[in-house]
């Protein structure tokens, strides 16, 4: 029987998940998705994701793939079929068949994350799960003077959490900037890939550096130190979204 390689574009609210990857304890996005695939296929189906988001981190544009031996479901119908089995906080946005050698993880060229900071006068309940409130609006020009330093290929050991297992801590950052949207300050970063908790560590360090009015040169020294003790406090998970993943064909 011919198996099809199916790509899914996925969105989820990470608040009530212990991250993407299946664990011995805790509810995970991969766990509920593979449970839905099991219900459809009547046998286990393994998935590969573009990125393993941490507990509490959300996704607007996660991508994954799996091989399916079902012949009764059209490529685009996997979306509706899976959404029938999935809980309300996970939705398949699109499904299609792709080449057998496509891997959501290894075929990805760029990953884009966004972090949301809120500067409203009241901590609104409707956004509390998706943004972190700061009482004082920071100096955006100063923040961007730091953020631009991250662009290019660097060793990001300073911003890697203790659980990072990669042999090389070098990553290529294609863009890094802050911008305002209404009462939200958004940090957007695009890179080939990211280390464990790298984006949240960067955001926390950027905010602390601005609060302490450090110079761009001082922030550059933090990056070049290649030492986790130089980084600031890791920003809370709830403000972080995996926004999109880019591939050669897109």
Buried (B, 14 or more C-beta within 10 A) or exposed (E): EEEBBBBBBBBBBBBEBBBBEBEEEEBBBBBBBBBBBEEBBEEEBEBBBBBBBBBBBBBBBBBBBBEBEBEEBEBEEBBEBBBEBBBEBBBBBEBBBBEEEBBBBEBBEBBBBBBBBBBEEEEEEEBEBBBBBEEEEBEBEBBBBBBBBBBEEBBBBBBBBEEBEEEEBEBEBBBBBBEEEEBBBBBBBBBBBBBBBBBBBBBBBBBBBBEEEBEBEEBBEBBEBBEBEBBBEBBBBBBBBBBBBBBEEE
